[in-house]
Amino acid sequence: MRVIIPCALLFAFFWISSAEKECGGKPADVIFVLDSSASIHADDFRRQIQFTRDVVSLFDIGPEKTRVGVVLFSTDVYPVFGLTQFADKPAMEQAIEGILQHIGGTQTQKALKHIREREFKKNARPKVPQIAIVLTDGQSYDRNATVHEAILNHEAGITTFVIGIGLGVDMTELSDLASDPSSSYLHQIGNYSALQGIKKILAIETCKVKYVKPTPRPTPRPTIQADAPVDASECILSLIIGVDTNGVSTRYTKNILSFLSEVTENLSGLSGKVRTSQIMTECADSPRIVRSKSYAPLIKKMRYQIPKTSSRVRSAGILFINSDIEDASRAMSEVRRARFIGFHLFVVVVGSNGAEDDLSNLLGVKSNSKEYGGSVFKSPSYSKLPVIVPGLTQALAESGSCV
């Protein structure tokens, strides 16, 4: 962690000003690759867009200078504009301001492949630095495919900066995405508000990038072949967590996060590789009593996060319920769609909410069945959540087995 003491602030100011002057006029082709997945709240997505606009404002934009493109990614890739579309900064900034979120999963590998094959390969200028700036708050659905595409991008001469936001990122994966050395090209920040603190530094680092000559491999790497034999011990559990924090105080939200951290830590010891993604609504400013609410939209968002079918990946989810289910029929339909593609849903009921019949219908099993007992875990309060950690951890480990 870098610490800048007060007496160094004046030096830092002159260093930034000098670097900005040095970078002016240097040609570069830059593409922003922005996470648009469902785990990103609308306000945070706007902070990401503002950050992109602010960084672009520091570039010297022009046909012979810096050109910029922007793509979003979630379940699919959503190109916003390419390298050749805008020749002046005001029009580009206006286009960035108008970007809308496309929620879905986290198919990072699709975005990496898109910028290589659809943008840089077709539109990059000869012997001009090709730069990708990737922002994400989560882990990709298919880590092997993502790392594979990242390697191809590196070998194609694409210098890649990566900004990992929050606690849900896989730093090992992001290190593979970033150019070498990752200490120079990978930034980790606590939240989207912290983006403002690195915009000038990132702009300067981008300007300093030199052209990298492509070094393609003669043959693909065998370790990423989809049909390679798989050892059950290498099985990956993709754990998707859904929490509707409407009516939950900040203190209780912290209880939930602490509980999930303990479950994930214990699960890693039992199941080996675990990838997690969290879907949460905005936290309430103060606790309110919510007698019933809709869960179908939350389950649908969880379903969108399910990775594609794979012999190495098993999917499971934890749904927190703290009220009666007012849309039981719609919620049940969403669970059925998820179960159809191999998703095992576990329910954590907090308090006395959640009638047995509603939960039974939601999961599609009888309330007195073994499957129901192994899928529903109850805690009298948020502070008592640690009590159910052992049972839930064991059930998740069994659901994640590739055997």
PyMOL commands that set and color helices and strands:
alter all, ss='L'
color gray80, all
select helices_A, chain A and resi 6-23+42-57+89-97+108-123+143-155+171-177+182-185+192-197+199-207+222-224+232-234+250-271+296-304+328-340+356-363+370-373+382-399
alter helices_A, ss='H'
color red, helices_A
select strands_A, chain A and resi 28-35+66-73+77-81+130-136+158-165+186-189+236-243+273-280+292-293+313-321+324-325+343-350+376-379
alter strands_A, ss='S'
color yellow, strands_A
deselect
rebuild
show_as cartoon
